[in-house]
Amino acid sequence: MMNNNGMNTNQNGNGSNGNNSSSNNNSGSKANKKNMQSFKTEVANSMNVNLKKGYNGDLTSREAGSVGGEMVKRMIAYAQDNMNNNGSAK
């Protein structure tokens, strides 16, 4: 939400920096980033896309997009499998 001076505000009217939590836990964020990078590398390797550590500007849009699309496809399948397994255990 924007107030009159253009500053973002949360529901309490306080200035917000985009982080609504009262504490900032970077260790979990770093672990998530590392896990996502490992997942991306695994997907790229399975699709024979040459993904390097660091800059990958030499990839075509098709290659980069296909890796991202496959990642989303696998995450959705994982979520659906877990929802189905958790729902049938009741």
N, CA, C and O atoms as a CHARMM CRD file, in Angstrom:
* protein
*
  360
    1    1 MET  N      0.83900  -1.15800   0.00000 PROA 1      0.00000
    2    1 MET  CA     0.00000   0.00000   0.00000 PROA 1      0.00000
    3    1 MET  C      0.89600   1.23700   0.00000 PROA 1      0.00000
    4    1 MET  O      1.93300   1.25400   0.66400 PROA 1      0.00000
    5    2 MET  N      0.49900   2.27000  -0.74200 PROA 2      0.00000
    6    2 MET  CA     1.29000   3.49700  -0.81900 PROA 2      0.00000
    7    2 MET  C      0.62100   4.57200   0.02300 PROA 2      0.00000
    8    2 MET  O     -0.60100   4.71500  -0.01400 PROA 2      0.00000
    9    3 ASN  N      1.40200   5.32400   0.77700 PROA 3      0.00000
   10    3 ASN  CA     0.83600   6.47200   1.47100 PROA 3      0.00000
   11    3 ASN  C      1.03200   7.70900   0.61800 PROA 3      0.00000
   12    3 ASN  O      1.51500   7.60500  -0.50900 PROA 3      0.00000
   13    4 ASN  N      0.66800   8.87600   1.12600 PROA 4      0.00000
   14    4 ASN  CA     0.69000  10.09700   0.32200 PROA 4      0.00000
   15    4 ASN  C      2.07200  10.49500  -0.16600 PROA 4      0.00000
   16    4 ASN  O      2.18700  11.12600  -1.21700 PROA 4      0.00000
   17    5 ASN  N      3.11900  10.14800   0.56100 PROA 5      0.00000
   18    5 ASN  CA     4.45900  10.55000   0.13100 PROA 5      0.00000
   19    5 ASN  C      5.14900   9.49500  -0.72400 PROA 5      0.00000
   20    5 ASN  O      6.34800   9.59700  -0.98400 PROA 5      0.00000
   21    6 GLY  N      4.39600   8.46900  -1.16900 PROA 6      0.00000
   22    6 GLY  CA     4.94100   7.45900  -2.05400 PROA 6      0.00000
   23    6 GLY  C      5.69200   6.34700  -1.36000 PROA 6      0.00000
   24    6 GLY  O      6.27300   5.49500  -2.03200 PROA 6      0.00000
   25    7 MET  N      5.70400   6.32500  -0.02400 PROA 7      0.00000
   26    7 MET  CA     6.41500   5.28200   0.71800 PROA 7      0.00000
   27    7 MET  C      5.50900   4.07500   0.91200 PROA 7      0.00000
   28    7 MET  O      4.32600   4.22300   1.21800 PROA 7      0.00000
   29    8 ASN  N      6.06300   2.88200   0.73400 PROA 8      0.00000
   30    8 ASN  CA     5.29100   1.67400   0.98900 PROA 8      0.00000
   31    8 ASN  C      4.97700   1.57100   2.46600 PROA 8      0.00000
   32    8 ASN  O      5.83900   1.83400   3.30400 PROA 8      0.00000
   33    9 THR  N      3.75800   1.19400   2.79400 PROA 9      0.00000
   34    9 THR  CA     3.38000   0.99900   4.19200 PROA 9      0.00000
   35    9 THR  C      2.72900  -0.34800   4.34600 PROA 9      0.00000
   36    9 THR  O      2.08400  -0.84900   3.42500 PROA 9      0.00000
   37   10 ASN  N      2.90000  -0.94300   5.52800 PROA 10     0.00000
   38   10 ASN  CA     2.19800  -2.18500   5.80500 PROA 10     0.00000
   39   10 ASN  C      0.85300  -1.84900   6.42800 PROA 10     0.00000
   40   10 ASN  O      0.51000  -0.67100   6.52900 PROA 10     0.00000
   41   11 GLN  N      0.08200  -2.83900   6.84800 PROA 11     0.00000
   42   11 GLN  CA    -1.25600  -2.59400   7.37200 PROA 11     0.00000
   43   11 GLN  C     -1.24700  -1.74000   8.63100 PROA 11     0.00000
   44   11 GLN  O     -2.24900  -1.08400   8.91800 PROA 11     0.00000
   45   12 ASN  N     -0.17700  -1.71900   9.38300 PROA 12     0.00000
   46   12 ASN  CA    -0.08100  -0.90200  10.58600 PROA 12     0.00000
   47   12 ASN  C      0.29100   0.53500  10.27800 PROA 12     0.00000
   48   12 ASN  O      0.30700   1.37200  11.18000 PROA 12     0.00000
   49   13 GLY  N      0.59100   0.83900   9.02200 PROA 13     0.00000
   50   13 GLY  CA     0.96900   2.19100   8.64800 PROA 13     0.00000
   51   13 GLY  C      2.46000   2.45100   8.78200 PROA 13     0.00000
   52   13 GLY  O      2.91900   3.55200   8.47700 PROA 13     0.00000
   53   14 ASN  N      3.22300   1.46900   9.22800 PROA 14     0.00000
   54   14 ASN  CA     4.66400   1.63500   9.37300 PROA 14     0.00000
   55   14 ASN  C      5.34400   1.49200   8.02800 PROA 14     0.00000
   56   14 ASN  O      4.84700   0.79100   7.14600 PROA 14     0.00000
   57   15 GLY  N      6.48600   2.15800   7.86500 PROA 15     0.00000
   58   15 GLY  CA     7.25900   1.99900   6.64000 PROA 15     0.00000
   59   15 GLY  C      7.67800   0.54900   6.48800 PROA 15     0.00000
   60   15 GLY  O      7.98700  -0.12000   7.47400 PROA 15     0.00000
   61   16 SER  N      7.68800   0.06700   5.26500 PROA 16     0.00000
   62   16 SER  CA     8.00900  -1.33600   5.01900 PROA 16     0.00000
   63   16 SER  C      9.13400  -1.43100   4.00800 PROA 16     0.00000
   64   16 SER  O      9.15800  -0.69800   3.01900 PROA 16     0.00000
   65   17 ASN  N     10.06000  -2.33300   4.25800 PROA 17     0.00000
   66   17 ASN  CA    11.13100  -2.56800   3.29500 PROA 17     0.00000
   67   17 ASN  C     10.88300  -3.83200   2.49700 PROA 17     0.00000
   68   17 ASN  O     11.80600  -4.35800   1.87600 PROA 17     0.00000
   69   18 GLY  N      9.64400  -4.33300   2.50100 PROA 18     0.00000
   70   18 GLY  CA     9.31700  -5.54100   1.77300 PROA 18     0.00000
   71   18 GLY  C      9.47400  -6.79300   2.60600 PROA 18     0.00000
   72   18 GLY  O      9.09400  -7.87300   2.15500 PROA 18     0.00000
   73   19 ASN  N     10.02100  -6.68900   3.80900 PROA 19     0.00000
   74   19 ASN  CA    10.19200  -7.83800   4.68400 PROA 19     0.00000
   75   19 ASN  C      9.24600  -7.68100   5.85900 PROA 19     0.00000
   76   19 ASN  O      9.49900  -6.87600   6.75500 PROA 19     0.00000
   77   20 ASN  N      8.15000  -8.44800   5.86500 PROA 20     0.00000
   78   20 ASN  CA     7.14000  -8.30200   6.90100 PROA 20     0.00000
   79   20 ASN  C      7.44900  -9.09500   8.15400 PROA 20     0.00000
   80   20 ASN  O      6.72100  -8.97700   9.14000 PROA 20     0.00000
   81   21 SER  N      8.49000  -9.89200   8.15400 PROA 21     0.00000
   82   21 SER  CA     8.80400 -10.66500   9.35200 PROA 21     0.00000
   83   21 SER  C      9.55800  -9.78500  10.33900 PROA 21     0.00000
   84   21 SER  O     10.23300  -8.83000   9.95500 PROA 21     0.00000
   85   22 SER  N      9.43000 -10.12500  11.61500 PROA 22     0.00000
   86   22 SER  CA    10.08400  -9.31100  12.62800 PROA 22     0.00000
   87   22 SER  C     11.56600  -9.62500  12.73500 PROA 22     0.00000
   88   22 SER  O     12.32700  -8.81900  13.27000 PROA 22     0.00000
   89   23 SER  N     11.99000 -10.77100  12.24200 PROA 23     0.00000
   90   23 SER  CA    13.40700 -11.10000  12.24700 PROA 23     0.00000
   91   23 SER  C     13.82400 -11.54700  10.85700 PROA 23     0.00000
   92   23 SER  O     13.01300 -12.08200  10.10100 PROA 23     0.00000
   93   24 ASN  N     15.06700 -11.33100  10.52700 PROA 24     0.00000
   94   24 ASN  CA    15.58000 -11.66800   9.21100 PROA 24     0.00000
   95   24 ASN  C     16.47600 -12.88800   9.34800 PROA 24     0.00000
   96   24 ASN  O     17.53200 -12.80900   9.97600 PROA 24     0.00000
   97   25 ASN  N     16.07700 -14.01100   8.77300 PROA 25     0.00000
   98   25 ASN  CA    16.82600 -15.25200   8.88800 PROA 25     0.00000
   99   25 ASN  C     17.48700 -15.55300   7.55700 PROA 25     0.00000
  100   25 ASN  O     16.87400 -16.15600   6.67700 PROA 25     0.00000
  101   26 ASN  N     18.74900 -15.13100   7.40500 PROA 26     0.00000
  102   26 ASN  CA    19.46200 -15.33000   6.15400 PROA 26     0.00000
  103   26 ASN  C     19.96700 -16.74700   5.97700 PROA 26     0.00000
  104   26 ASN  O     20.17000 -17.17300   4.84000 PROA 26     0.00000
  105   27 SER  N     20.18100 -17.50000   7.04900 PROA 27     0.00000
  106   27 SER  CA    20.72500 -18.84800   6.90600 PROA 27     0.00000
  107   27 SER  C     19.76600 -19.76100   6.15600 PROA 27     0.00000
  108   27 SER  O     20.20100 -20.57900   5.34600 PROA 27     0.00000
  109   28 GLY  N     18.48300 -19.63700   6.41000 PROA 28     0.00000
  110   28 GLY  CA    17.50100 -20.42800   5.67500 PROA 28     0.00000
  111   28 GLY  C     17.42800 -20.02100   4.22500 PROA 28     0.00000
  112   28 GLY  O     17.27700 -20.86200   3.34000 PROA 28     0.00000
  113   29 SER  N     17.53600 -18.73600   3.98300 PROA 29     0.00000
  114   29 SER  CA    17.49800 -18.20500   2.63600 PROA 29     0.00000
  115   29 SER  C     18.69800 -18.69800   1.82700 PROA 29     0.00000
  116   29 SER  O     18.56100 -19.06100   0.65800 PROA 29     0.00000
  117   30 LYS  N     19.86300 -18.70800   2.45300 PROA 30     0.00000
  118   30 LYS  CA    21.06700 -19.18300   1.77100 PROA 30     0.00000
  119   30 LYS  C     20.95800 -20.66600   1.45000 PROA 30     0.00000
  120   30 LYS  O     21.37100 -21.10300   0.37600 PROA 30     0.00000
  121   31 ALA  N     20.40000 -21.44500   2.38200 PROA 31     0.00000
  122   31 ALA  CA    20.22800 -22.87600   2.14900 PROA 31     0.00000
  123   31 ALA  C     19.23400 -23.11200   1.01500 PROA 31     0.00000
  124   31 ALA  O     19.44100 -23.98800   0.17600 PROA 31     0.00000
  125   32 ASN  N     18.15800 -22.33200   0.99000 PROA 32     0.00000
  126   32 ASN  CA    17.17100 -22.46900  -0.08300 PROA 32     0.00000
  127   32 ASN  C     17.77400 -22.12400  -1.43400 PROA 32     0.00000
  128   32 ASN  O     17.51300 -22.80000  -2.42900 PROA 32     0.00000
  129   33 LYS  N     18.58600 -21.06500  -1.46800 PROA 33     0.00000
  130   33 LYS  CA    19.22200 -20.66100  -2.71600 PROA 33     0.00000
  131   33 LYS  C     20.17300 -21.75300  -3.21300 PROA 33     0.00000
  132   33 LYS  O     20.22900 -22.03900  -4.40900 PROA 33     0.00000
  133   34 LYS  N     20.92200 -22.36000  -2.28400 PROA 34     0.00000
  134   34 LYS  CA    21.85800 -23.42600  -2.65000 PROA 34     0.00000
  135   34 LYS  C     21.08900 -24.64800  -3.16300 PROA 34     0.00000
  136   34 LYS  O     21.49000 -25.26900  -4.14800 PROA 34     0.00000
  137   35 ASN  N     19.98600 -24.98900  -2.49300 PROA 35     0.00000
  138   35 ASN  CA    19.17400 -26.13000  -2.93000 PROA 35     0.00000
  139   35 ASN  C     18.56300 -25.88100  -4.29900 PROA 35     0.00000
  140   35 ASN  O     18.51500 -26.78400  -5.13400 PROA 35     0.00000
  141   36 MET  N     18.09500 -24.65600  -4.53500 PROA 36     0.00000
  142   36 MET  CA    17.49600 -24.33000  -5.82800 PROA 36     0.00000
  143   36 MET  C     18.54900 -24.37900  -6.92800 PROA 36     0.00000
  144   36 MET  O     18.26300 -24.82400  -8.04000 PROA 36     0.00000
  145   37 GLN  N     19.76400 -23.92600  -6.62900 PROA 37     0.00000
  146   37 GLN  CA    20.84300 -23.98500  -7.61500 PROA 37     0.00000
  147   37 GLN  C     21.19100 -25.43100  -7.95100 PROA 37     0.00000
  148   37 GLN  O     21.42900 -25.76000  -9.11300 PROA 37     0.00000
  149   38 SER  N     21.22200 -26.29400  -6.93900 PROA 38     0.00000
  150   38 SER  CA    21.49600 -27.71900  -7.16600 PROA 38     0.00000
  151   38 SER  C     20.40400 -28.34400  -8.01900 PROA 38     0.00000
  152   38 SER  O     20.68100 -29.14300  -8.91500 PROA 38     0.00000
  153   39 PHE  N     19.16200 -27.97400  -7.73300 PROA 39     0.00000
  154   39 PHE  CA    18.02000 -28.48800  -8.49300 PROA 39     0.00000
  155   39 PHE  C     18.11200 -28.03000  -9.94500 PROA 39     0.00000
  156   39 PHE  O     17.88000 -28.81600 -10.86400 PROA 39     0.00000
  157   40 LYS  N     18.45200 -26.75000 -10.15100 PROA 40     0.00000
  158   40 LYS  CA    18.57300 -26.21000 -11.50200 PROA 40     0.00000
  159   40 LYS  C     19.66900 -26.94100 -12.27200 PROA 40     0.00000
  160   40 LYS  O     19.49100 -27.27300 -13.44400 PROA 40     0.00000
  161   41 THR  N     20.79600 -27.19000 -11.62000 PROA 41     0.00000
  162   41 THR  CA    21.90300 -27.89900 -12.25700 PROA 41     0.00000
  163   41 THR  C     21.49900 -29.32200 -12.62000 PROA 41     0.00000
  164   41 THR  O     21.82200 -29.80900 -13.70300 PROA 41     0.00000
  165   42 GLU  N     20.79300 -29.98400 -11.71100 PROA 42     0.00000
  166   42 GLU  CA    20.33000 -31.35200 -11.96500 PROA 42     0.00000
  167   42 GLU  C     19.39700 -31.39500 -13.17700 PROA 42     0.00000
  168   42 GLU  O     19.53200 -32.26600 -14.03600 PROA 42     0.00000
  169   43 VAL  N     18.45500 -30.45700 -13.24400 PROA 43     0.00000
  170   43 VAL  CA    17.51600 -30.41100 -14.36400 PROA 43     0.00000
  171   43 VAL  C     18.25600 -30.11700 -15.66400 PROA 43     0.00000
  172   43 VAL  O     18.01100 -30.77200 -16.67700 PROA 43     0.00000
  173   44 ALA  N     19.15800 -29.13900 -15.64300 PROA 44     0.00000
  174   44 ALA  CA    19.90700 -28.78500 -16.85100 PROA 44     0.00000
  175   44 ALA  C     20.72600 -29.97500 -17.35800 PROA 44     0.00000
  176   44 ALA  O     20.77100 -30.23600 -18.56000 PROA 44     0.00000
  177   45 ASN  N     21.37000 -30.68900 -16.44100 PROA 45     0.00000
  178   45 ASN  CA    22.15700 -31.85400 -16.84400 PROA 45     0.00000
  179   45 ASN  C     21.27600 -32.93000 -17.46300 PROA 45     0.00000
  180   45 ASN  O     21.66800 -33.56300 -18.44400 PROA 45     0.00000
  181   46 SER  N     20.09300 -33.14200 -16.90200 PROA 46     0.00000
  182   46 SER  CA    19.20200 -34.17400 -17.44300 PROA 46     0.00000
  183   46 SER  C     18.67800 -33.79500 -18.82900 PROA 46     0.00000
  184   46 SER  O     18.25700 -34.65800 -19.59900 PROA 46     0.00000
  185   47 MET  N     18.70900 -32.48600 -19.14000 PROA 47     0.00000
  186   47 MET  CA    18.23600 -32.01500 -20.44500 PROA 47     0.00000
  187   47 MET  C     19.39100 -31.73900 -21.41000 PROA 47     0.00000
  188   47 MET  O     19.17700 -31.20800 -22.50000 PROA 47     0.00000
  189   48 ASN  N     20.61200 -32.09700 -21.01200 PROA 48     0.00000
  190   48 ASN  CA    21.81600 -31.86000 -21.81900 PROA 48     0.00000
  191   48 ASN  C     22.03300 -30.38900 -22.14600 PROA 48     0.00000
  192   48 ASN  O     22.47800 -30.04800 -23.24200 PROA 48     0.00000
  193   49 VAL  N     21.71300 -29.51100 -21.18400 PROA 49     0.00000
  194   49 VAL  CA    21.98800 -28.08300 -21.32200 PROA 49     0.00000
  195   49 VAL  C     23.24800 -27.80200 -20.52600 PROA 49     0.00000
  196   49 VAL  O     23.34700 -28.16900 -19.35500 PROA 49     0.00000
  197   50 ASN  N     24.22000 -27.14500 -21.16900 PROA 50     0.00000
  198   50 ASN  CA    25.51300 -26.88000 -20.55400 PROA 50     0.00000
  199   50 ASN  C     25.41000 -25.68600 -19.61500 PROA 50     0.00000
  200   50 ASN  O     25.73300 -24.56300 -20.00100 PROA 50     0.00000
  201   51 LEU  N     24.96200 -25.92300 -18.38200 PROA 51     0.00000
  202   51 LEU  CA    24.83500 -24.87300 -17.37500 PROA 51     0.00000
  203   51 LEU  C     26.10400 -24.84100 -16.55600 PROA 51     0.00000
  204   51 LEU  O     26.49600 -25.83700 -15.94800 PROA 51     0.00000
  205   52 LYS  N     26.74900 -23.67100 -16.54700 PROA 52     0.00000
  206   52 LYS  CA    27.99600 -23.51500 -15.81000 PROA 52     0.00000
  207   52 LYS  C     27.73400 -22.79600 -14.50000 PROA 52     0.00000
  208   52 LYS  O     26.67700 -22.19300 -14.31600 PROA 52     0.00000
  209   53 LYS  N     28.69500 -22.86100 -13.59300 PROA 53     0.00000
  210   53 LYS  CA    28.62600 -22.07900 -12.36500 PROA 53     0.00000
  211   53 LYS  C     28.96400 -20.64400 -12.73300 PROA 53     0.00000
  212   53 LYS  O     29.96900 -20.39200 -13.39700 PROA 53     0.00000
  213   54 GLY  N     28.13300 -19.70300 -12.30700 PROA 54     0.00000
  214   54 GLY  CA    28.36500 -18.30200 -12.63300 PROA 54     0.00000
  215   54 GLY  C     27.55900 -17.87200 -13.83800 PROA 54     0.00000
  216   54 GLY  O     26.38900 -18.23000 -13.97100 PROA 54     0.00000
  217   55 TYR  N     28.17700 -17.10900 -14.71100 PROA 55     0.00000
  218   55 TYR  CA    27.51300 -16.49300 -15.85700 PROA 55     0.00000
  219   55 TYR  C     27.13400 -17.52800 -16.91500 PROA 55     0.00000
  220   55 TYR  O     27.95500 -18.35900 -17.30400 PROA 55     0.00000
  221   56 ASN  N     25.88600 -17.47100 -17.37600 PROA 56     0.00000
  222   56 ASN  CA    25.41300 -18.38800 -18.40400 PROA 56     0.00000
  223   56 ASN  C     24.75100 -17.63800 -19.55600 PROA 56     0.00000
  224   56 ASN  O     23.76900 -18.11600 -20.12500 PROA 56     0.00000
  225   57 GLY  N     25.27900 -16.47500 -19.90000 PROA 57     0.00000
  226   57 GLY  CA    24.71200 -15.65600 -20.95800 PROA 57     0.00000
  227   57 GLY  C     24.83400 -16.25100 -22.33900 PROA 57     0.00000
  228   57 GLY  O     24.20600 -15.76700 -23.28100 PROA 57     0.00000
  229   58 ASP  N     25.63300 -17.29800 -22.47600 PROA 58     0.00000
  230   58 ASP  CA    25.78200 -17.93000 -23.78200 PROA 58     0.00000
  231   58 ASP  C     24.67000 -18.93000 -24.08300 PROA 58     0.00000
  232   58 ASP  O     24.61100 -19.46700 -25.18900 PROA 58     0.00000
  233   59 LEU  N     23.78100 -19.19200 -23.11100 PROA 59     0.00000
  234   59 LEU  CA    22.65000 -20.08000 -23.35800 PROA 59     0.00000
  235   59 LEU  C     21.63200 -19.38200 -24.24800 PROA 59     0.00000
  236   59 LEU  O     21.45400 -18.16700 -24.16600 PROA 59     0.00000
  237   60 THR  N     20.96800 -20.14900 -25.09400 PROA 60     0.00000
  238   60 THR  CA    19.89000 -19.56700 -25.88600 PROA 60     0.00000
  239   60 THR  C     18.67000 -19.37500 -24.98600 PROA 60     0.00000
  240   60 THR  O     18.57000 -19.97900 -23.91800 PROA 60     0.00000
  241   61 SER  N     17.75700 -18.53600 -25.42900 PROA 61     0.00000
  242   61 SER  CA    16.51300 -18.33500 -24.68200 PROA 61     0.00000
  243   61 SER  C     15.74700 -19.64500 -24.57600 PROA 61     0.00000
  244   61 SER  O     15.13200 -19.92500 -23.54700 PROA 61     0.00000
  245   62 ARG  N     15.78200 -20.43800 -25.62100 PROA 62     0.00000
  246   62 ARG  CA    15.08400 -21.72200 -25.61600 PROA 62     0.00000
  247   62 ARG  C     15.66700 -22.65200 -24.54900 PROA 62     0.00000
  248   62 ARG  O     14.92500 -23.30500 -23.81600 PROA 62     0.00000
  249   63 GLU  N     17.00300 -22.70800 -24.46700 PROA 63     0.00000
  250   63 GLU  CA    17.64200 -23.57100 -23.46600 PROA 63     0.00000
  251   63 GLU  C     17.31100 -23.11100 -22.05000 PROA 63     0.00000
  252   63 GLU  O     16.91000 -23.91400 -21.20800 PROA 63     0.00000
  253   64 ALA  N     17.48100 -21.81800 -21.79300 PROA 64     0.00000
  254   64 ALA  CA    17.21400 -21.28400 -20.45400 PROA 64     0.00000
  255   64 ALA  C     15.74500 -21.46300 -20.08600 PROA 64     0.00000
  256   64 ALA  O     15.42700 -21.85400 -18.96300 PROA 64     0.00000
  257   65 GLY  N     14.85700 -21.18000 -21.02100 PROA 65     0.00000
  258   65 GLY  CA    13.42500 -21.32500 -20.77000 PROA 65     0.00000
  259   65 GLY  C     13.00700 -22.76300 -20.54600 PROA 65     0.00000
  260   65 GLY  O     12.13400 -23.04100 -19.72300 PROA 65     0.00000
  261   66 SER  N     13.62700 -23.67900 -21.27700 PROA 66     0.00000
  262   66 SER  CA    13.26200 -25.08500 -21.11600 PROA 66     0.00000
  263   66 SER  C     13.70300 -25.61700 -19.76200 PROA 66     0.00000
  264   66 SER  O     13.02300 -26.45900 -19.17500 PROA 66     0.00000
  265   67 VAL  N     14.84000 -25.13300 -19.25700 PROA 67     0.00000
  266   67 VAL  CA    15.28800 -25.53700 -17.92000 PROA 67     0.00000
  267   67 VAL  C     14.31000 -25.01200 -16.87200 PROA 67     0.00000
  268   67 VAL  O     13.88000 -25.75800 -15.99300 PROA 67     0.00000
  269   68 GLY  N     13.96000 -23.73600 -16.96500 PROA 68     0.00000
  270   68 GLY  CA    13.00400 -23.15000 -16.02200 PROA 68     0.00000
  271   68 GLY  C     11.65200 -23.83000 -16.08900 PROA 68     0.00000
  272   68 GLY  O     11.04000 -24.09800 -15.05600 PROA 68     0.00000
  273   69 GLY  N     11.18400 -24.11000 -17.28500 PROA 69     0.00000
  274   69 GLY  CA     9.89500 -24.78600 -17.45900 PROA 69     0.00000
  275   69 GLY  C      9.89800 -26.18700 -16.87100 PROA 69     0.00000
  276   69 GLY  O      8.92600 -26.60900 -16.24500 PROA 69     0.00000
  277   70 GLU  N     10.98600 -26.89800 -17.07500 PROA 70     0.00000
  278   70 GLU  CA    11.09100 -28.25300 -16.52700 PROA 70     0.00000
  279   70 GLU  C     11.16000 -28.22100 -15.01100 PROA 70     0.00000
  280   70 GLU  O     10.61900 -29.10300 -14.34400 PROA 70     0.00000
  281   71 MET  N     11.82900 -27.19600 -14.45600 PROA 71     0.00000
  282   71 MET  CA    11.88900 -27.06500 -12.99700 PROA 71     0.00000
  283   71 MET  C     10.48200 -26.87500 -12.43000 PROA 71     0.00000
  284   71 MET  O     10.11200 -27.51400 -11.44500 PROA 71     0.00000
  285   72 VAL  N      9.70500 -25.99600 -13.05700 PROA 72     0.00000
  286   72 VAL  CA     8.33300 -25.75000 -12.59800 PROA 72     0.00000
  287   72 VAL  C      7.50200 -27.02300 -12.71000 PROA 72     0.00000
  288   72 VAL  O      6.74700 -27.35800 -11.79700 PROA 72     0.00000
  289   73 LYS  N      7.63700 -27.72600 -13.81900 PROA 73     0.00000
  290   73 LYS  CA     6.90100 -28.96700 -14.03900 PROA 73     0.00000
  291   73 LYS  C      7.20400 -29.99400 -12.93900 PROA 73     0.00000
  292   73 LYS  O      6.29800 -30.64600 -12.42100 PROA 73     0.00000
  293   74 ARG  N      8.48500 -30.12600 -12.59300 PROA 74     0.00000
  294   74 ARG  CA     8.87400 -31.08100 -11.54900 PROA 74     0.00000
  295   74 ARG  C      8.41400 -30.64800 -10.16700 PROA 74     0.00000
  296   74 ARG  O      8.03200 -31.48300  -9.34800 PROA 74     0.00000
  297   75 MET  N      8.45000 -29.33600  -9.90200 PROA 75     0.00000
  298   75 MET  CA     7.98400 -28.85200  -8.59400 PROA 75     0.00000
  299   75 MET  C      6.48800 -29.06100  -8.42900 PROA 75     0.00000
  300   75 MET  O      6.02400 -29.40200  -7.34100 PROA 75     0.00000
  301   76 ILE  N      5.72600 -28.85800  -9.50700 PROA 76     0.00000
  302   76 ILE  CA     4.28300 -29.08600  -9.44900 PROA 76     0.00000
  303   76 ILE  C      4.00200 -30.56100  -9.23500 PROA 76     0.00000
  304   76 ILE  O      3.14800 -30.90900  -8.42000 PROA 76     0.00000
  305   77 ALA  N      4.69800 -31.43300  -9.94400 PROA 77     0.00000
  306   77 ALA  CA     4.50400 -32.87300  -9.77700 PROA 77     0.00000
  307   77 ALA  C      4.83800 -33.30600  -8.35000 PROA 77     0.00000
  308   77 ALA  O      4.13000 -34.12600  -7.76600 PROA 77     0.00000
  309   78 TYR  N      5.90900 -32.75700  -7.79600 PROA 78     0.00000
  310   78 TYR  CA     6.31100 -33.05500  -6.42200 PROA 78     0.00000
  311   78 TYR  C      5.22700 -32.62200  -5.43500 PROA 78     0.00000
  312   78 TYR  O      4.86900 -33.36900  -4.52500 PROA 78     0.00000
  313   79 ALA  N      4.71600 -31.41900  -5.62500 PROA 79     0.00000
  314   79 ALA  CA     3.67200 -30.90500  -4.73000 PROA 79     0.00000
  315   79 ALA  C      2.40700 -31.74900  -4.82800 PROA 79     0.00000
  316   79 ALA  O      1.78500 -32.05900  -3.81200 PROA 79     0.00000
  317   80 GLN  N      2.02500 -32.12000  -6.04600 PROA 80     0.00000
  318   80 GLN  CA     0.82300 -32.93300  -6.22400 PROA 80     0.00000
  319   80 GLN  C      0.99300 -34.30600  -5.58300 PROA 80     0.00000
  320   80 GLN  O      0.07200 -34.81500  -4.94500 PROA 80     0.00000
  321   81 ASP  N      2.15700 -34.89900  -5.75100 PROA 81     0.00000
  322   81 ASP  CA     2.40800 -36.20200  -5.13500 PROA 81     0.00000
  323   81 ASP  C      2.33000 -36.10800  -3.61700 PROA 81     0.00000
  324   81 ASP  O      1.75700 -36.98200  -2.96800 PROA 81     0.00000
  325   82 ASN  N      2.90400 -35.05100  -3.04800 PROA 82     0.00000
  326   82 ASN  CA     2.87800 -34.89200  -1.59600 PROA 82     0.00000
  327   82 ASN  C      1.48300 -34.58300  -1.07900 PROA 82     0.00000
  328   82 ASN  O      1.11600 -35.03300   0.00600 PROA 82     0.00000
  329   83 MET  N      0.70400 -33.82700  -1.83100 PROA 83     0.00000
  330   83 MET  CA    -0.67700 -33.55900  -1.41700 PROA 83     0.00000
  331   83 MET  C     -1.49100 -34.83800  -1.44600 PROA 83     0.00000
  332   83 MET  O     -2.29900 -35.08900  -0.55200 PROA 83     0.00000
  333   84 ASN  N     -1.27800 -35.64300  -2.46800 PROA 84     0.00000
  334   84 ASN  CA    -2.01300 -36.90500  -2.59500 PROA 84     0.00000
  335   84 ASN  C     -1.61300 -37.87600  -1.48300 PROA 84     0.00000
  336   84 ASN  O     -2.46900 -38.54200  -0.90200 PROA 84     0.00000
  337   85 ASN  N     -0.32500 -37.95500  -1.19100 PROA 85     0.00000
  338   85 ASN  CA     0.14600 -38.86400  -0.12600 PROA 85     0.00000
  339   85 ASN  C     -0.35600 -38.42000   1.23000 PROA 85     0.00000
  340   85 ASN  O     -0.76700 -39.25200   2.03900 PROA 85     0.00000
  341   86 ASN  N     -0.33200 -37.12800   1.49500 PROA 86     0.00000
  342   86 ASN  CA    -0.79500 -36.61800   2.79600 PROA 86     0.00000
  343   86 ASN  C     -2.30200 -36.75200   2.93500 PROA 86     0.00000
  344   86 ASN  O     -2.79200 -36.99000   4.03800 PROA 86     0.00000
  345   87 GLY  N     -3.04800 -36.60500   1.85200 PROA 87     0.00000
  346   87 GLY  CA    -4.50500 -36.69500   1.91300 PROA 87     0.00000
  347   87 GLY  C     -4.99700 -38.10500   2.11300 PROA 87     0.00000
  348   87 GLY  O     -6.03900 -38.31700   2.73400 PROA 87     0.00000
  349   88 SER  N     -4.24700 -39.10200   1.58400 PROA 88     0.00000
  350   88 SER  CA    -4.70100 -40.48500   1.69300 PROA 88     0.00000
  351   88 SER  C     -4.32200 -41.11000   3.01800 PROA 88     0.00000
  352   88 SER  O     -4.79300 -42.20100   3.33600 PROA 88     0.00000
  353   89 ALA  N     -3.46700 -40.43600   3.81500 PROA 89     0.00000
  354   89 ALA  CA    -3.02500 -40.99000   5.08700 PROA 89     0.00000
  355   89 ALA  C     -4.05000 -40.78000   6.19600 PROA 89     0.00000
  356   89 ALA  O     -3.90600 -41.32500   7.29000 PROA 89     0.00000
  357   90 LYS  N     -5.08000 -39.99200   5.91500 PROA 90     0.00000
  358   90 LYS  CA    -6.07900 -39.70000   6.95500 PROA 90     0.00000
  359   90 LYS  C     -6.97400 -40.86200   7.22600 PROA 90     0.00000
  360   90 LYS  O     -7.86300 -40.77100   8.07300 PROA 90     0.00000
